[in-house]
Amino acid sequence: MIEFRSVSKRFPDGTIAVEDFSLELPSRRTTVLVGSSGSGKTTLLRMINRMVDPTSGTIEIDGEDIARVAPVPLRRRIGYVLQNSGLLPHRKVVDNITTVPLLEGVSKRDARARALELLDTVGLDRGLADRYPSQLSGGQQQRVGVARALAVDPNIMLMDEPFGAVDPIVRADLQQELIRIQRQVAKTIVFVTHDIDEAFLLGDQVVILEQRARIAQVGSPAEILANPASDFVADFIGADRGRRALRAVHTDGRTVLIDRDGRAAGVLLEGEPGE
């Protein structure tokens, strides 16, 4: 579990990015931090692996104050996926994935075998292992970035708008791939996005942030949709617009869901999810 306790961050230029932020992020679940530009979401994420240190307050991982852990060892045990994949352009795919395991003392043979297994995990052909990042599509590069983050089997994965730089079709594929991978490996994922649809799709826990990382609402997607905590939240999620506001229409013995604009949004299925 990751816990923020009264965390604030003031940068040297006087900018207050985070002000008195407290929250528990449950283990083996995906917590999504969502907010507009300048809401402090990336600063919060980067505090977890000490790329940014708080001005005040504490952050604990499984009860351990991370301020007492040296930054480099801490980062090596936490996976990190960037928006642009962050791959080293002069190194082959397999070498990018094996970077941290080799630093941690894993043999080159075992690290390569693990890298090939991870290509399977993220849905890439093993034949890509000896290519360079420039020879891959943007979506493939992001998948390699996820594989690299998983290379040392971390308990925690930090994902900073990882799908924001790819086109909408590839982004949808990567979102579904992340859902599949999370079902398979069950990591504690902290995901940053400005897209509320992405937040609701991926998050077990969604944290909607205002400026200075003030929490406007935290809950499951269903809880937030059912009961927005404020006008700000209702407006941010579009509670009364388009496909957020649905009504049921019975047609040919089926229940069809219609959005606010009169468009069919889906069919209501009987039974519980997963049945």
N, C-alpha and C positions, 0 to 999 in steps of 0.2 A: 504494500500500500504506500502511496505517496501522500504526504500531508504538508500543506502550507499552513503556517501559523503566523498571522499578523505580518505578512511579508510586504515590504515596500521597496521601491527602487527609484532613486533620484540620480540622474546622470550628471556628470560634471558641469554641463551647460545649464543646469537647473531644471531640466525637464523631468517631471514626475510621470514615469511610465506605469507604475503600479503603486497603489495606495491601500495599505491595510487589507491585504488579500488573505483570506483563510478558506481552505477547502480540503476535503479528503477525496482522493482519486482511488477508487477500488481496484484491487488486484484482479488481473486476468479479464479485465473489461476494457472497452474503448471509451475514453473520455474525450469529447471534442470541445475545444475552446473556439468559440465563434464570435466574431464581432467585426466592426468596420475598421478601416485603417486607423492606427493610433490608439486602439483599445487596449494595448498591452499584451495581447495574446502570445506573440512570439517571444517577448521578454520573459513571460512566465515559463514558456517551454524551455528556453535557453538557460533558465535558472536551475532546471532539474539536473543538467549535466555540468553545471558550473561554468558554462561559457559566459554567463553573466552572474555576478554575485549580488545578492540583495543588499540594500543599504541597511535594512533592519528586518527583524523577524527570522524565523527558522523554517527550513525545509527538511523533512525526514523521509527516508526510504526504509520501510519496515522497521521503524523506530530508531534508525540511526541518523543523526544530524550530519547532513552531507558536508557541512562546513568543516568537519573534522576529517574528511576524506580528501586526499590529494586529487586535484582535477584530472590528471591524465589517467590514473587507474580507474577513477569513477567513469570517465567517458568510455573507456574500453569495455566496460561491462553494461553499457547502455547503447542500444542501437539508435542510429540517427539518420533520417532520410530527409534530404533537402528538396526544394522545388525543382532545381535543375539537375538532380541526381548526384552532383558533386563528384562524379567519377574522375579519376586521374587519366587525362587523355593519352598519355604516353605509355600507359600500362594496359595489357590485355584484360579482357573481362575477368578471366579466372584470377589474375593477379590482383585486380581491384577487390574481388571478393575475399581473397586470402590475406589481405593486408594485416588486419588486426589479429587473426589467429596466429600468423607467423610471429608477430611481435609478442604474443603471449606464450611463445615457445612450442606451439604445435609443429610437428614435422611437416615438411613441404609435401610429402606424399599424402599424409592424412588431411592436410588443409585443402589440397586439390580435390581429393575424394569428396570432402564435405562441400566444396564449392559446386561440384557437379550435381550433387544431391539437391542443393539449394536452387540450382537452375530448374530442376524438375519441380520443386516446390512453388516457384514463382511463375511456372508455365512457359519456360523458355527451352528451346532445343539445346542440348549439350554441345552441338556443333558450333554454337556461338562463343564457346569458352575462349577460343584463341583469336577472336576478333578484337579490334580496338573500339572504344566507345563511338568514335566518329563513323564507324561502319554499321551502327545500330540506329533504329528509329528512336524518336523521343520516348515512345511508350516502352520500348525494349530497354532503353537506358534506365528508366524509372524502375522497371522490374529488377534490373541488376542492382540498383541502389537499395531496394528492399532486401535482396539476397545478401548484399554486403552487411546490412544492418542485422541480419539474422545469423551471421557467420559464427559468432561466439555464443550462440544460443542465449541471448540476454533475456532477463526477466522483463525489461522495460524497453519499449521502442518509442522514440520521439519522431513525429512526422510533421514537418513544417510546410504546409500547403504543397504536398508532394505531387499533386496532380494538376496544379494550377497552370503549368506551362504547356500542356498538351491539348489537342483539339477535343471537342466535346465527345466524339465517339470513342476515342482512345481513353478519355477520362472515365467514361461510364464503364468500359472494360476493366480499367485498373481498380475502380471502386469495387466492382464485383469480385475481382481477384483478391483484394484485401479482405473482404468479408469471408471468402473461402479460406484464405490462409489463417485468419484469426480463429475460425472454427477448428482448424487443424492444429494450431500451435498454442492458442490461448495465452497471448502475452498481455501485459499491461501496456496499453497503447494510449499515448497522449497525442492527439491530432489537432492541428491548427488549420482553420479555414475561415474565409469570409463568406462562404456560400452556405446559407441555412439549409438548402436542400441536401447538400453533401453532409452537413452535420446530422440531419435527421436520418439519413440513410445509414451512416456508419456508426453513430454514437449509441452506446448503451446509456451513457450519461452525457448530456449536452449542457454546456455552461455558456450562457449568453452574456457577453460583456459590454459594458458601457465604457466611456473614457476612464483612464487610469485603472483599468481592470476591475472596476466595480461590478459586482455580480448583479445583473438584472434579474436572472432566474436560472436555477439549476434543476434538472430533472430528466426523466426519460423523454424521448420525443413525444410519446403519447400524452404524458402529463403536461408538457408545455403547450401542446396543441389544444388539449381539452380545457386548460385553465391558464391562459397567459397572465403573468403576475402584474402587468402594468400596460398602459397604453403604448409605452416604448416597445415592450416585447411583442404585443399584438401587431404593431406596425412593422417591426423587424421581421417577424415570421410571415407576415401577410395573412393574418388569421382570417380576414374577411374577404380575401381576394382569390380569384381563379380557383385552382384545384385544392386550396386549403379549405374552402367552404363547399362541401358537397351535400347534395340531397339525393334521396333514393326515389327512383321511378321504377314501377313494375311494368315490364314489357315481355310478352310471350312467356310468362311464367318465371322470368328471371328478374333479379333486382339489379338495375343499372344505376351507377353513381354518376350524377351530372354535376359539373362544376358551376360556379357563379356566372360564367359566360355562356352556359347552355351546352357545353361540349361534354360528350361522354368521356368519363375519366376511368372507368373500369366496371367490372362486374363483381358483385358481392358474392363470395363463396360461402357455402355452408360449412359448419364445423369449426374446430379450433385451428389456429395456424400450425402448419406442419403435418396435419392429418392428410 
